[in-house]
Each structure stands twice: as structure tokens, then as C-alpha cells.
């Protein structure tokens, strides 16, 4: 996709006007249409749906545009996950670096090991869903959840309220693929999940280096990267319940 120089200038001017918040818009007929970013965070973008409707009334949307304040034109992990869902190129403008790049909507699958943390997208429940789908071909439902839901007793408990409907039952011993539900303080609810990998810690759906130790788990700590580690005393003390999918009984 080629972007006219005058269109690039308009995109960069909008990025400058919105800085340090991300700008966003769409390209219709080679022209850039500014849109309102209704995301809660300055470092994210969500195009106002009303702007999308207005843009579509003028023609076909050819690309989605947003800026990376104080960043580069390289797509973020969240960008990579979202781009294939829209089926049109994404244009990323770096400001104040002053650069623009077009990215085709290529498929992207986040790895299980070392994935970035994005609450509600790549978090401790997401890694359970992805692990079960990729390693076992067992598909679990997704559930909407606000960040730090576990700190408010009035919020629904994501795990204990839903695991039975997903085919899990409580058990009192451990075998490979079990999910270990933990309480990590401060918390009103069980708020973290570990996937028990057993003694070798290996995955079949992606390359996984051999690591030292036994009784290994895979999990995605809050605001950190997903990792494997030993299911040691600290995690055992935090364990609230162990659950197993009925198909693995």
C-alpha cells in the first residue's frame, strides 16, 4: 500500500496534535480521516465506533492508522494480535521520531513461554486457554474481566465461578496439565493460575529449552513475562485448589 506524501503529512500532524496520547484514524480513498481515541490509557488506542460509521459512509476503509508516541513504527504485541482481525493494513506513525510504516495484517500467535503481559488479552487466564488449545486441543471459553478484579469482593471470581462450566473438577493430587489455582496477595479471590508440567517442563506446540528442576509449572505473572519455574514451597503455600479437566481423568 502506497501512502501519498500529503496524506503522510496529515497523519503526522494528527500524531503531533494528540501527543503524548496515541492518535488514531483510518484511510479512505487515499485520504486520512481523523478519529477519536476513546482508550483509557494514553499508550493504547480504541477508535470511537461512531467515527468508523462516519468513515464508512464516505467509502471503503483501506487502512487503520495509529501513532506510537516516543516509540517506533514496529507493531506492539497487542498490534500484532489485533491486525489480522481487521483484514486491512495497519499504518503506524512514530512521533516525534517522524516515521511512517505500513504493515500487512499477517497472522500472529503469541508464544506460551516469554509472552508479554496484557491484561485480558495475554494474562494468567489467557495462557491457560492457549495452553489447553495448543497442547491438548481443548477449547475453553473466554470471560470478560477488569484489571485487578481480584481486589474487590463484589467482583465475580474468574476462576472458582467458572471452572466447573469448563469441564474441570477438583482433585487432591497432581498430574501433568492440571491447573493450580493460587491466592497471590493482596486478594479477595483466588487470582492466579499455574499449569503443572511435571518433571520435564517441555511443550509440544512450540520449542522449549530444557530447564533444571522437577515439578515444573508454566504461568504468566502479573505485569511480567510468562515463564516456567519450579512448583516450590512458595507456590505450594499459595495454592487454594487443584483442578483437572474431566477428559484427562
Buried (B, 14 or more C-beta within 10 A) or exposed (E): EEBEEEBBEBBBBBBBEBBEBBBBBBBBEBBBBBBBBEBEEEBBBBBEEEBBEEBEEEBEBBBBBBBBBEBEBEBBBBBBBBBEEEEBBBBBBBBEEEBBBBBEBEEEEBBBBEBBBBBBBBBBBBBBBBBBEBBBEBEBEEBEBEEEBBEEEEBBBBBBEBBEEBBBEEBEEBEEBBBBBBBBEEBBBBBBBBBBBBEEBBBEBEEBEEBEEEBBBBBBBBEEEBBBBBBEEEBEEBBBBBBBBEEBE
